Amino acid sequence: MNVEISSLIKWVSDCEYILIYKKIIGDEAKDMINKEIVVKILKTNSKSYFFKSECFGIELEGEMIKIE
């Protein structure tokens, strides 16, 4: 399935940002448009960062990996 997501990032500090979905094409999650997800960066290295996020009272932890 092809999904295209456009979002806005508002930086709160060097390690925290708010992700706001502005446009979603090809997915059923259109109710996420204009919703805010608070993301806190917990740890970084040269190829990734570990984060904790919260949206709708649900907290998730994960890793974002740089693709070259």
C-alpha positions in Angstrom: 0.0 0.0 0.0 1.3 3.4 -0.9 0.8 6.1 1.7 1.9 9.7 1.4 2.0 11.8 4.6 2.8 15.5 4.8 3.4 17.0 8.3 4.6 20.1 10.1 7.2 20.0 12.8 7.2 22.6 15.6 10.4 22.4 17.7 9.8 23.0 21.4 13.4 22.5 22.4 16.6 20.8 21.1 15.1 17.4 22.1 11.4 17.9 21.8 9.0 18.6 18.9 5.3 18.5 18.0 4.4 16.6 14.8 1.2 17.8 13.1 -0.2 15.8 10.2 -1.3 18.1 7.5 -2.2 15.8 4.6 -2.6 12.0 4.3 -3.1 10.3 0.9 -3.8 6.6 0.4 -4.7 5.6 4.0 -7.7 5.3 6.2 -6.2 7.5 8.9 -7.5 10.8 7.6 -8.9 11.5 11.1 -5.3 12.2 12.1 -5.1 15.4 10.0 -4.3 18.4 12.3 -3.7 16.1 15.3 -0.6 16.7 17.4 2.0 14.1 18.4 4.5 15.2 21.1 7.9 13.6 20.5 10.8 13.6 23.0 14.2 12.5 21.8 15.8 10.4 24.5 19.1 9.3 23.0 21.0 9.8 19.7 23.9 8.3 17.8 25.4 8.8 14.3 22.7 6.6 12.6 19.5 6.9 14.7 17.7 8.4 17.6 15.5 6.9 20.2 12.2 8.7 21.1 9.1 8.6 23.2 5.9 10.0 21.8 2.4 10.7 23.0 -0.9 11.0 21.1 -4.5 10.5 22.4 -3.1 9.5 25.8 -1.1 6.7 24.3 2.7 6.6 24.8 5.0 4.8 22.4 8.8 4.4 22.3 10.8 3.7 19.2 13.8 4.3 17.0 14.2 6.5 13.9 17.0 5.2 11.6 18.8 7.3 9.0 18.5 5.9 5.5 21.3 6.8 3.1 
